[in-house]
């Protein structure tokens, strides 16, 4: 059975995600120009490298942007479950960009410790690192709030990339400030320690995306709430089985309901429709519900090859 979700609601979700990415894109552009200029003029290798990292972030932002635009396409004959998985693929790609960035920072930190940096930075480099921390932390909080509300893998991964940038800039600020006041070794040491935090963020992002791509189970509170709601509908004796999997911003739910075997096909269909409408009304992140009906008075074993 099929009950389509309102197109206006779906469009609103994707428009909101698209807006978050556009804001991140333009603010990241300004930060990149600021750090490259400040790093070059302020004689700070750390700040200039931070600017190059922001250039790499364009890859992550563009990947998320493309994924959101692909994911908003409705289902078709070749993709009967929609295009939402593009967001999870994008999240995997972003996680690899994060790890690659961390590797570059760690390599540069080790090289700087071994070679040293004879020239102290200027104050403008310190200020650029300070501004970057504030802007990137705001972008993280803004993106993670919207990403969590929409349950968007692409936005969540992008938010973690912003947090990675904020952590990197904290290390840059500590290092460039220390170098400014004469403790030049703090610059590469702080950057090297931050690289390990970045690796952790990349791992978390990859694990979450891989879980969704492997049809991992949605959060238990969501499953329990759907069961409780379905069993509250008159005519449903029991939820025999429930499964769920993520497709981008939405959860696809499979329900098996136990009902009175004496019901007509039309009666059982009408009850199942009520269940589906109730789930759609309560849970805005559920994209589809497939319902199978079993007679409640017979023991039966599900047929599967999985």
Secondary structure, 3 states (H helix, E strand, C coil): CCCCCCHHHHHHHHHHHHHHHHHHHHHHHHHHHHHHHHHHHCCCHHHHHHHHHHHHHHHHHHHHHHHHHHHCCCCCCCCCCCCCHHHHHHHHHHHHHHHHHHHHHHHHHHHHHHHCCCCCCCHHHHHHHHHHHHHHHHHHHHHHHHHHHHCCHHHHHHHHHHHHHHHHHHHHHHHHHHHHCCCCHHHHHHHHHHHHHHHHHHHHHHHHHHHHHCCCCCCHHHHHHHHHHHHCCCCCCEEEEEEEEEECCEEEEEEEEEECCCCCHHHHHHHHHHHHHHHHHHCCCEEEEEEEEEECCCCCCCCCCC
